[in-house]
Amino acid sequence: MSPQLKKILHLTGTPDSSLVQKMQSKDAQSYVQGLPPQKKKNFKEVFPSMDKNAINLLEGMLLLDPEDPKRLTVKQGISHRFLAEHCDPESELDSDPYDDSFESLELAVGEWKSLIHMEIMTFDPDNPSKTAM
């Protein structure tokens, strides 16, 4: 387990079975199910000197379930009151949600190589959101 994931799960607790079932990777499901159960920590107790707005931001960003309505989007995160003095809404770019549907394709190694090659050859630095895939 990565040290970063270990620290996150130490704070958030291990995911419940309903969240584990949402994981697309069977390997990820097996891995998480094999972890010792941990309960969510009280962030205020773990970070007693941290600003309450910073704690609120951290809790919103570390919600593991992407469908949880309390989980912050990128836009919500950068406009959070803790970061208000650093946020300039005029300079922030909007983008479509990341589409990772290609990751679940069952392709042979040669097919993956062809797709990657096509992506590289058709990349347009003036229009990086337009991809071959």
Backbone hydrogen bonds, N-H to C=O, Kabsch-Sander energy under -0.5 kcal/mol:
donor,donor_aa,acceptor,acceptor_aa,energy
6,K,2,S,-2.4
7,K,3,P,-2.1
8,I,4,Q,-2.3
9,L,5,L,-2.9
10,H,6,K,-1.7
11,L,7,K,-1.4
11,L,8,I,-0.5
12,T,8,I,-3.2
13,G,9,L,-1.9
14,T,38,Q,-1.6
19,L,16,D,-0.6
20,V,16,D,-2.1
21,Q,17,S,-2.2
22,K,18,S,-0.7
22,K,19,L,-0.6
23,M,19,L,-0.6
23,M,20,V,-1.2
26,K,24,Q,-0.5
29,Q,25,S,-2.2
30,S,26,K,-2.7
31,Y,27,D,-2.5
32,V,28,A,-2.7
33,Q,29,Q,-2.6
34,G,30,S,-1.3
35,L,32,V,-1.4
41,K,11,L,-2.9
43,F,41,K,-0.8
45,E,42,N,-0.9
46,V,42,N,-2.1
47,F,43,F,-2.7
50,M,47,F,-1.6
55,I,51,D,-2.1
56,N,52,K,-2.1
57,L,53,N,-2.2
58,L,54,A,-2.7
59,E,55,I,-2.7
60,G,56,N,-2.0
61,M,57,L,-2.0
62,L,58,L,-1.9
63,L,60,G,-0.5
68,D,65,D,-1.8
71,R,68,D,-1.9
72,L,60,G,-2.0
77,G,73,T,-2.6
78,I,74,V,-2.7
79,S,75,K,-1.2
80,H,77,G,-1.2
83,L,80,H,-1.4
84,A,81,R,-0.8
86,H,83,L,-2.0
87,C,83,L,-0.7
87,C,84,A,-1.0
91,S,88,D,-2.0
92,E,88,D,-0.7
92,E,89,P,-0.6
100,D,98,Y,-0.8
103,E,100,D,-1.9
104,S,101,S,-1.4
105,L,102,F,-1.6
107,L,105,L,-1.0
112,W,108,A,-2.1
113,K,109,V,-2.5
114,S,110,G,-2.2
115,L,111,E,-2.3
116,I,112,W,-2.6
117,H,113,K,-2.6
118,M,114,S,-2.6
119,E,115,L,-2.3
120,I,116,I,-2.4
121,M,117,H,-2.7
122,T,118,M,-1.9
123,F,119,E,-0.6
123,F,120,I,-0.7
127,N,124,D,-1.9
130,K,127,N,-1.6
131,T,129,S,-0.7
